[in-house]
Amino acid sequence: MKKWVNILWIIISFAATVTLAITLIIPHIPPQSSLNIFSSLNILFPYALIISIICAITCLFRKQFYTFTWSVIILILSIPNTLNNISLYPSSSEADNSNAIKVCSYNVHYFNFYEQHGNDALAFLKNTDADILCLQEVMVMTENNHTLDNLKKELSNYPYYHIEFIYEGNKSSKGIATFSKYPIIKRGKASFLSDAHGAISTWITINDDTLQVINCYLESNRLTREEKEIYTSQEKTNLLKRVYNKLAKASQKRGIQAQAIASMKDSQCPTLVCGDLNDVPTSYVYRTVLGNDQDCFLERDWGIGNTFHEGLYHFRIDYIFADDKIEPLSFQVNKQPYSDHYPIELQCKIK
């Protein structure tokens, strides 16, 4: 019996560490590569990490030293990925906060206009003291109190705006929007082959500086409620295959979109990238969009920082990245329940 228990632990440990090893190469797999089929495994990183740690400790006590050594090597190699997922030692800023700029990025999930209480996210935005709002999944309608004119009126504290509707229908339009208390002097956008996702670039004058703000919403997985609740399904095999195919295709599209966003950055002025990347910190998308910038959550907050919350699914997929011309002062994941995403808030200064 002991022999079979040992073999079982070796199999479990090997499976967990191989999965963990695959997540090491995922951030480096371009979307055009045939290896992109493995990209969706990046969401398994936290689970593979925890199981690998448990297995390494267990193998040590069981004196399975070869398996223990293999597990430790993979765990050591996974330290960079771990530190992208968990902020353990955020640095502190001693800069003067008196002239700080506050930026809020928020996937408002169409303001939940389809629900009975649809104005809560909008009410939150009206009361925030941010200088710049970067909103994703914005929706306006041609009726009720959800028109574009009403949205501008509700956010009248932000007289300058850059709105790009990606989908325009007879009764509603959906897109992304950047609102600012400071003048906007230039606008641009990325061309995505998508009917619901996109990115806009907005140049904002703040005192004597020009700040570029890239607001983006990358390809979602478009899973149905049945697919999200696969753990309750009686026909898991076919459903699992369908879910994985969707994840792989969406990941490939996001990779191409990430390349487009990286090319939008203006090296001549300070740049912030805000938005919903729909991907985790162990992904090609994260690595590509981040480039040489700072992940402001890792710089100024601590913990896991999950921003997406729906049922059993909790991930950090919303980000604010800043280049080296910007100093992050503070960062917060504001756990408001008005969307399936939490708003994230950054205070920063232009150097």
DOPAVEX-789216 format. One line per field, with one value per residue (C-alpha): residue number from 1; z, y negated, x negated. Coordinates in steps of 0.05 Angstrom, whole numbers, plus 5000, padded with zeros to 4 digits. Each point is the difference from the previous one (the first is absolute). Layout:
resi = c(NUM_...)
c3 = c(Z_...)
c2 = c(Y_...)
c1 = c(X_...)
% end
This chain:
resi = c(1_2_3_4_5_6_7_8_9_10_11_12_13_14_15_16_17_18_19_20_21_22_23_24_25_26_27_28_29_30_31_32_33_34_35_36_37_38_39_40_41_42_43_44_45_46_47_48_49_50_51_52_53_54_55_56_57_58_59_60_61_62_63_64_65_66_67_68_69_70_71_72_73_74_75_76_77_78_79_80_81_82_83_84_85_86_87_88_89_90_91_92_93_94_95_96_97_98_99_100_101_102_103_104_105_106_107_108_109_110_111_112_113_114_115_116_117_118_119_120_121_122_123_124_125_126_127_128_129_130_131_132_133_134_135_136_137_138_139_140_141_142_143_144_145_146_147_148_149_150_151_152_153_154_155_156_157_158_159_160_161_162_163_164_165_166_167_168_169_170_171_172_173_174_175_176_177_178_179_180_181_182_183_184_185_186_187_188_189_190_191_192_193_194_195_196_197_198_199_200_201_202_203_204_205_206_207_208_209_210_211_212_213_214_215_216_217_218_219_220_221_222_223_224_225_226_227_228_229_230_231_232_233_234_235_236_237_238_239_240_241_242_243_244_245_246_247_248_249_250_251_252_253_254_255_256_257_258_259_260_261_262_263_264_265_266_267_268_269_270_271_272_273_274_275_276_277_278_279_280_281_282_283_284_285_286_287_288_289_290_291_292_293_294_295_296_297_298_299_300_301_302_303_304_305_306_307_308_309_310_311_312_313_314_315_316_317_318_319_320_321_322_323_324_325_326_327_328_329_330_331_332_333_334_335_336_337_338_339_340_341_342_343_344_345_346_347_348_349_350_351)
c3 = c(5000_5018_4932_4964_5044_4983_4926_5005_5032_4947_4945_5033_5012_4929_4970_5043_4986_4925_4998_5040_4951_4941_5032_4999_4924_4987_5007_4944_4950_4945_4977_4931_5028_4997_5074_5015_5014_5069_5015_5038_5052_5030_5042_5036_5026_5072_5008_4970_5045_5064_4982_4981_5068_5037_4958_5011_5075_4999_4956_5048_5059_4959_4981_4926_4988_4924_4995_5055_4963_4934_5036_5034_4934_4966_5061_4999_4926_5014_5047_4947_4981_5074_5012_4940_5033_5072_5026_5064_5008_4967_5004_5034_4969_5035_4946_5016_4985_4995_4923_4990_4942_5016_4946_5005_4952_5002_4958_5015_4967_4960_5066_5012_4961_4987_5075_5044_5036_4942_5024_5058_4961_4971_5069_5024_4943_5015_5071_4987_5003_4942_4949_4943_4990_4953_4989_4963_4979_4997_4973_4982_4975_4958_5053_5076_5039_4968_4940_4983_5017_5069_5011_4985_5045_5057_4992_4991_5047_4941_4944_4954_4973_4947_4983_4949_4985_4973_4992_4978_4996_4991_5075_5033_4988_5036_5006_5043_5027_5034_5039_5025_5042_4959_4927_4946_4943_4957_4989_4968_4998_4984_4945_5029_4959_5053_5006_5074_5020_4987_5025_4999_5012_5030_5009_5060_5019_5075_5020_4957_4984_4949_5025_4953_5027_4963_5019_4976_5002_4972_4973_5051_5003_4987_5042_5010_5069_4987_4981_5062_5044_4969_5070_5006_4930_4987_4932_5019_4944_4940_5040_5024_4928_4978_5057_4987_4925_5018_5049_4949_4944_5046_5025_4929_4984_5064_4982_4934_5034_5053_4946_4972_5069_5011_4934_5021_5056_4988_5023_4997_5060_5065_4987_5039_4975_5035_4988_4999_4967_5012_5017_5062_5018_4975_4928_4935_5000_5067_4982_4933_5023_5062_4962_5042_5038_5073_5023_5050_5042_5013_5014_5050_5025_5031_4997_4940_4976_4963_4958_4966_5045_4976_5037_5010_4951_5030_4959_4993_4928_5007_5002_5000_4972_5004_4963_5034_4991_5051_5075_5031_5069_5021_4971_5021_4978_5020_5016_4976_4982_4941_4944_4990_5004_5056_4983_5009_5021_4992_5028_4964_4981_4936_5012)
c2 = c(5000_4953_5012_4977_4939_4980_5010_4959_4942_5003_4997_4942_4962_5012_4976_4937_4982_5013_4953_4950_5008_4987_4935_4978_5000_4975_4925_5010_5036_4952_5006_5025_5059_5071_5005_4948_5058_5003_4927_5010_5042_4935_4994_5064_4968_4985_5070_5035_4957_5019_5074_5000_4970_5052_5056_4976_4999_5068_5031_4973_5034_5064_4997_4998_4956_5002_4977_4948_4973_4994_4964_4951_4983_4984_4960_4958_4987_4979_4944_4945_5024_5004_4928_4977_5031_4982_4934_5016_4939_4939_4940_4936_4930_4939_4952_4941_5019_4929_4998_5074_5024_5052_5049_5050_5059_5038_5053_4977_5061_4956_4965_5061_4965_5069_5008_4967_4957_4975_4934_5021_5001_4932_4974_5024_4964_4936_5000_5020_4945_5027_4952_5050_5057_5058_5041_5065_5034_4934_5003_4946_5008_4960_5001_4995_4962_5037_4956_4972_4930_5024_5035_4935_4962_5049_4994_4924_4993_5028_4949_5034_5070_5049_5052_5055_5044_5067_5028_4955_5028_4972_4997_5001_4986_5031_4979_4968_4930_4954_4941_4945_4937_4976_4979_5054_4977_5063_5065_5066_5072_5070_5042_5067_5053_5004_4979_4986_4984_4944_4949_4924_4953_4932_4944_4956_4934_4996_4934_4997_5074_5045_5068_5056_5047_5065_5030_5071_5057_5065_5062_5035_5075_4993_5060_5014_5010_5075_5001_4959_5049_5061_5029_5013_5029_5073_4999_4974_5030_4964_4937_4999_5007_4943_4955_5014_4985_4933_4983_5017_4959_4940_5004_4998_4938_4966_5013_4963_4944_4994_4989_4944_4966_5005_4964_4944_4975_4930_4999_4924_4990_5034_5059_5038_5064_5014_5053_5070_5046_5061_5038_5017_4979_5065_4986_4977_4943_4974_5005_4966_4942_4988_4998_4959_4965_5006_5041_4949_5053_5035_4934_4971_5053_5069_5068_5034_4941_5037_4953_5048_5034_5045_5062_5045_4959_4948_4973_4938_4978_4925_4959_4931_4999_4938_4984_4974_4927_5012_5013_5042_4975_5046_5054_5030_5055_4969_5059_4970_5052_4962_5039_5068_4959_4957_4929_4989_4932_4971_4936_4979_4942_4982_4995)
c1 = c(5000_4943_4969_5063_5008_4928_5013_5064_4963_4947_5053_5037_4935_4976_5066_5001_4927_5007_5060_4959_4942_5047_5022_4927_4999_5071_4982_4949_5046_5022_5073_4981_4961_5029_4982_5053_5048_4966_5011_5066_4963_4974_5063_4979_4936_5024_5029_4938_4956_5037_5003_4926_4982_5042_4971_4928_5010_5034_4946_4947_5034_5008_4927_5016_4939_4999_5072_4987_4940_5039_5057_4953_4965_5066_5023_4937_5008_5072_4980_5006_5070_5018_4978_5042_5061_4988_4973_4962_4955_5030_4953_5021_4998_4973_5023_5045_5072_5026_5002_5014_5043_5053_5019_5058_5006_5066_5035_5071_5033_5048_5019_5043_5055_5030_5011_5052_4950_4958_4972_4956_4935_5016_5017_4932_4965_5037_4975_4928_4948_4959_4972_5003_5050_4983_5064_5010_5064_5036_5071_5050_5071_5048_5053_5012_4947_4942_4985_4932_5023_5022_4933_4963_5048_4990_4924_5002_4940_4961_5010_4950_5011_4978_5053_4994_5061_4978_5070_5057_5070_5070_5014_4931_4926_4942_4927_4946_4994_4949_5025_4954_5001_4941_5001_4992_4956_4996_5037_4982_5023_4976_5033_5021_5035_5054_5073_4996_4928_4952_4950_4997_4941_5013_4950_5018_4968_4986_4968_4937_4998_5035_5021_5018_5055_5013_5067_5011_5048_4972_5035_5043_5010_5075_5018_5074_5030_5002_4926_4981_5037_4967_4989_5075_5009_5016_4964_4933_4957_5032_5011_4928_4975_5045_4977_4927_5007_5033_4945_4946_5031_5012_4929_4973_5042_4977_4927_5008_5038_4946_4948_5043_5005_4925_4989_5047_4954_4972_4927_5000_5047_5020_5046_5052_5032_5067_5052_5027_4949_5043_4937_4959_4929_4970_5022_4969_5050_4977_4927_5010_5042_4958_4934_4951_5055_5020_5058_5029_5034_4934_4966_5050_5049_4993_5033_5032_5042_5055_5042_5049_5051_5055_5021_4939_4958_4953_4942_4957_5014_5007_4936_4968_4930_4955_4936_4937_5021_5056_4993_5056_5018_5057_5044_5066_5047_5067_5045_5066_5054_5031_4967_4966_4935_4973_4977_4925_4972_4931_4970_4938_4955_4966_4925)
% end
